[in-house]
Amino acid sequence: MVCNMHPIERVVRSLIGVGLLAIVFLGPKSPWGWIGIIPLATGLSGYCPPYQWLGINTAKARKE
């Protein structure tokens, strides 16, 4: 698994995931908040499987 997400995108996804999970514990306690695990996991890992399948890479290119 290679990082294929831009750092800003990772932060945004992580925040969205935490926000959705907060619905489960703090908000209206809706089970739909568990969907937040997906953006949180992809944000923390920096890897998005659909990006790989579609050939998308938003990560910055490394200078060598």
C-alpha contacts under 8 A as a table, 3 or more apart, distances in Angstrom:
res1	aa1	res2	aa2	distance
1	M	47	Y	6.70
2	V	46	G	7.97
2	V	47	Y	6.52
3	C	45	S	7.50
3	C	46	G	4.97
3	C	47	Y	5.00
3	C	59	A	6.91
4	N	46	G	6.32
4	N	47	Y	5.46
4	N	48	C	6.74
4	N	51	Y	7.28
4	N	52	Q	7.56
4	N	56	I	7.53
4	N	57	N	4.80
4	N	58	T	5.91
4	N	59	A	5.07
5	M	9	E	6.41
5	M	10	R	6.45
5	M	46	G	5.44
5	M	47	Y	6.34
5	M	48	C	7.22
5	M	57	N	6.26
5	M	58	T	4.88
5	M	59	A	4.50
6	H	9	E	5.21
6	H	10	R	6.32
6	H	46	G	7.88
6	H	58	T	5.04
6	H	59	A	4.06
6	H	60	K	6.27
7	P	10	R	5.00
7	P	11	V	6.43
7	P	46	G	7.89
7	P	59	A	7.14
8	I	11	V	5.18
8	I	12	V	6.27
9	E	12	V	5.09
9	E	13	R	6.07
9	E	43	G	7.44
10	R	13	R	5.23
10	R	14	S	6.11
10	R	42	T	7.43
10	R	43	G	4.24
10	R	44	L	6.75
10	R	46	G	6.15
11	V	14	S	5.11
11	V	15	L	6.18
11	V	43	G	6.40
12	V	15	L	5.18
12	V	16	I	6.19
12	V	43	G	7.60
13	R	16	I	5.09
13	R	17	G	6.09
13	R	39	P	5.15
13	R	40	L	6.12
13	R	42	T	7.33
13	R	43	G	5.07
14	S	17	G	5.05
14	S	18	V	6.19
14	S	39	P	6.10
14	S	40	L	4.48
14	S	41	A	7.55
14	S	42	T	7.72
14	S	43	G	4.81
14	S	44	L	6.51
15	L	18	V	5.14
15	L	19	G	6.06
15	L	40	L	7.39
16	I	19	G	5.01
16	I	20	L	6.16
16	I	36	G	7.05
16	I	39	P	6.78
16	I	40	L	7.25
17	G	20	L	5.19
17	G	21	L	6.17
17	G	35	I	7.83
17	G	36	G	4.10
17	G	37	I	5.99
17	G	38	I	7.01
17	G	39	P	4.97
17	G	40	L	4.36
18	V	21	L	5.08
18	V	22	A	6.09
18	V	36	G	6.57
18	V	40	L	6.57
19	G	22	A	5.07
19	G	23	I	6.82
19	G	36	G	7.41
20	L	23	I	5.34
20	L	24	V	7.34
20	L	33	G	4.74
20	L	34	W	7.00
20	L	35	I	7.08
20	L	36	G	4.78
21	L	24	V	5.36
21	L	25	F	6.92
21	L	33	G	4.98
21	L	34	W	5.78
21	L	35	I	7.59
21	L	36	G	5.29
21	L	37	I	7.15
22	A	25	F	5.24
22	A	26	L	5.36
22	A	27	G	6.43
22	A	33	G	7.17
23	I	26	L	5.57
23	I	27	G	4.39
23	I	28	P	6.07
23	I	29	K	5.62
23	I	30	S	6.29
23	I	33	G	5.28
24	V	27	G	6.39
24	V	28	P	7.08
24	V	29	K	4.35
24	V	30	S	5.41
24	V	31	P	6.06
24	V	32	W	7.57
24	V	33	G	5.17
24	V	34	W	6.76
25	F	29	K	5.83
26	L	29	K	6.57
27	G	30	S	7.69
29	K	33	G	7.84
30	S	33	G	5.97
31	P	34	W	5.87
32	W	35	I	5.95
33	G	36	G	5.73
34	W	37	I	5.92
35	I	38	I	6.01
35	I	39	P	7.92
36	G	39	P	5.70
36	G	40	L	6.15
37	I	40	L	5.12
37	I	41	A	5.91
38	I	41	A	5.24
38	I	42	T	6.23
39	P	42	T	5.17
39	P	43	G	5.82
40	L	43	G	5.09
40	L	44	L	6.08
41	A	44	L	5.26
41	A	45	S	6.06
42	T	45	S	5.19
42	T	46	G	5.60
42	T	47	Y	5.52
42	T	48	C	5.68
43	G	46	G	5.29
43	G	47	Y	7.41
48	C	51	Y	5.38
48	C	52	Q	6.77
49	P	52	Q	5.19
49	P	53	W	6.35
50	P	53	W	4.98
50	P	54	L	6.10
51	Y	54	L	5.19
51	Y	55	G	5.88
51	Y	56	I	4.73
51	Y	57	N	6.60
52	Q	55	G	4.99
52	Q	56	I	6.02
52	Q	57	N	7.40
53	W	56	I	7.79
